[in-house]
Amino acid sequence: MVTRTRVSVPRRPPRLVRRDRLLNCLTDFLDYRLILVTAPAGYGKTSLLIDFVYHASLPVCWYAADEFGQDPRLFIAHFLAAIAHRFPQFHQASEVALLTSSASLNIERLVQMIVNETYHQIQNRYLIFLDDYHLTGDNETINRFVSRFFQPADENCCLCLASRAAPALPYLPLILPSASHDGVASRATQSRCPARACTPSRLTAGHRVGI
């Protein structure tokens, strides 16, 4: 069962403080395939993403994880629903694959189905925002699913994860020395899959903002 409020972008609070520097930083990173937004609790990660969505020119798929998201099957169901919420033509083949999968999920097969369906159904560039990713508890199966989806996904997809700490995603490349970007610490990485030319980035909010 999918909780619809988890796959819908929250309303933007009318008194939300706009942080232009961080919003511009996120915009600059949209050419990358993966963005990690990491900061402790209370730093305004969710508020930043909500503000960004309401000003973004690209379609955004939104999934806010919760403690129940530690169930891989439930996490993937919400992941699919988040994409389908923005692109109604997507979902059918991937949902059938999930529903008919055995108790032990075949992550490789599911990822293949999802990547193929997004490739055929979504032609424009789009974003997938996974908020509160830390609530998945660094579940090994979920981390493997996210990491495996990121690798073969078409270049029109940008995946953004917001978490209190950098997730332990397998298959990710080694992090290169950090660099400063507009007052925000960033780390760029190079992909181990040169055919994909993936360059994930890490964005860390470096100051506390009152929300």
C-alpha positions in Angstrom: 0.0 0.0 0.0 1.4 3.4 -1.0 0.9 6.5 1.2 0.1 9.2 -1.3 1.4 12.0 0.8 4.8 10.4 0.7 5.0 10.7 -3.1 3.5 14.2 -3.4 5.6 17.4 -3.1 4.7 19.1 0.2 3.2 22.6 0.1 5.7 25.4 0.3 5.3 27.3 3.6 4.5 31.0 2.8 7.2 32.2 5.2 9.9 29.8 4.0 13.3 31.5 3.9 14.7 31.5 0.4 18.3 30.5 0.2 19.4 31.7 -3.2 23.0 30.5 -2.9 22.1 26.9 -2.1 19.3 27.0 -4.7 21.8 28.2 -7.4 24.2 25.5 -6.2 21.6 22.8 -6.8 20.8 24.2 -10.2 24.5 24.1 -11.1 24.6 20.4 -10.2 21.6 19.4 -12.3 24.0 18.3 -15.1 25.3 15.5 -12.7 23.6 12.2 -12.5 23.5 12.0 -8.7 23.3 14.7 -6.0 23.6 13.9 -2.3 22.4 16.6 0.0 23.7 15.8 3.5 23.4 17.8 6.8 22.4 17.1 10.4 18.8 17.4 11.6 17.4 20.9 11.6 19.6 22.3 8.8 16.6 22.7 6.4 17.3 20.0 3.8 13.6 19.3 3.2 12.8 23.0 3.1 15.6 23.6 0.6 14.3 20.8 -1.7 10.7 22.0 -1.5 11.7 25.5 -2.4 13.8 24.2 -5.3 10.9 22.1 -6.6 8.5 25.1 -6.6 11.0 27.1 -8.7 12.3 24.2 -10.9 11.7 24.2 -14.6 12.1 20.4 -14.8 9.5 17.8 -13.7 10.2 16.4 -10.3 9.3 13.0 -8.8 9.2 13.2 -5.0 9.4 10.5 -2.4 9.8 11.3 1.3 10.9 8.1 3.1 9.8 7.2 6.6 10.7 4.5 9.1 8.4 2.0 7.3 10.6 2.6 4.2 13.1 0.2 5.6 11.0 -2.6 4.0 12.6 -2.9 0.5 9.4 -3.9 -1.2 7.5 -1.0 0.3 10.4 1.4 -0.6 10.4 0.3 -4.2 6.6 0.5 -4.4 6.8 4.2 -3.3 9.7 4.8 -5.7 7.6 3.6 -8.6 4.5 5.6 -7.3 6.6 8.8 -7.1 7.6 8.4 -10.8 4.0 7.5 -11.8 2.6 10.5 -9.9 4.5 12.8 -12.2 4.4 10.6 -15.3 1.1 8.7 -15.3 2.1 6.7 -18.4 4.8 5.1 -16.4 4.4 2.3 -13.8 2.4 -0.6 -15.3 5.2 -3.0 -16.3 7.4 -2.1 -13.4 4.5 -2.5 -10.9 3.6 -5.9 -12.3 7.3 -7.0 -12.0 7.3 -5.9 -8.3 3.9 -7.5 -7.5 4.9 -10.8 -9.1 8.4 -11.0 -7.7 9.1 -13.6 -5.1 9.7 -13.0 -1.4 13.4 -12.5 -2.1 13.4 -9.5 -4.5 15.4 -9.9 -7.7 16.9 -6.4 -7.6 18.7 -6.8 -11.0 15.5 -7.8 -12.8 13.4 -5.0 -11.1 16.0 -2.3 -12.0 16.1 -3.6 -15.6 12.3 -3.3 -15.9 12.2 0.2 -14.3 15.1 1.5 -16.4 13.6 0.2 -19.6 10.2 1.6 -18.8 11.5 5.0 -17.9 13.5 5.0 -21.1 10.5 4.3 -23.2 8.0 6.4 -21.4 9.9 9.5 -20.3 11.8 11.4 -23.0 12.3 14.8 -21.2 14.9 15.4 -18.5 13.5 14.9 -15.0 14.5 14.8 -11.4 13.8 12.2 -8.7 14.1 13.5 -5.1 14.4 11.0 -2.3 14.0 13.0 1.0 14.9 11.7 4.5 16.8 8.8 3.0 18.5 8.2 6.4 15.1 6.8 7.6 15.7 3.7 5.4 18.3 2.7 8.0 21.0 2.1 5.4 19.1 -1.0 4.5 21.4 -3.1 2.3 18.8 -4.1 -0.2 17.5 -0.6 -0.6 21.0 0.9 -1.0 21.7 -1.8 -3.7 18.5 -0.9 -5.5 19.2 2.8 -5.5 22.8 2.3 -6.6 21.9 -0.2 -9.3 19.1 2.1 -10.6 21.5 5.1 -10.8 24.1 3.3 -12.9 22.1 2.3 -16.0 19.4 5.0 -15.8 19.1 7.1 -18.9 21.0 10.4 -18.9 17.8 12.4 -18.8 17.4 11.3 -15.1 19.0 13.1 -12.2 18.7 11.4 -8.8 18.9 13.6 -5.6 19.1 12.1 -2.1 18.7 14.1 1.0 20.0 12.5 4.2 21.6 13.3 7.6 24.7 11.4 6.5 26.1 10.1 3.3 24.4 6.8 2.5 26.4 3.6 2.2 25.6 3.1 -1.5 27.5 0.2 -3.1 29.1 0.6 -6.5 29.7 4.3 -5.9 33.1 5.6 -7.0 35.8 6.9 -4.7 35.3 10.5 -3.6 37.8 13.0 -5.0 39.2 15.9 -2.9 36.5 18.3 -1.9 36.2 21.7 -3.5 34.4 24.9 -2.6 31.3 25.9 -4.6 29.7 29.2 -3.9 30.3 28.9 -0.1 29.0 25.3 -0.1 31.3 22.3 0.3 31.0 19.9 -2.6 32.6 16.7 -3.6 32.8 15.4 -7.1 33.3 11.8 -8.1 34.0 9.9 -11.3 32.2 6.8 -12.4 33.7 3.4 -12.6 31.5 3.0 -15.7 33.2 5.2 -18.3 30.6 4.4 -20.9 28.1 6.2 -18.8 30.4 9.1 -17.9 28.6 9.6 -14.6 29.9 12.3 -12.3 27.9 12.2 -9.0 28.3 15.2 -6.6 27.9 15.7 -2.9 26.4 18.9 -1.6 26.6 19.7 2.1 24.8 22.6 3.6 27.4 24.3 5.8 25.3 26.6 8.0 22.2 26.4 10.1 19.2 28.3 8.8 16.1 29.2 10.9 13.0 27.8 9.2 
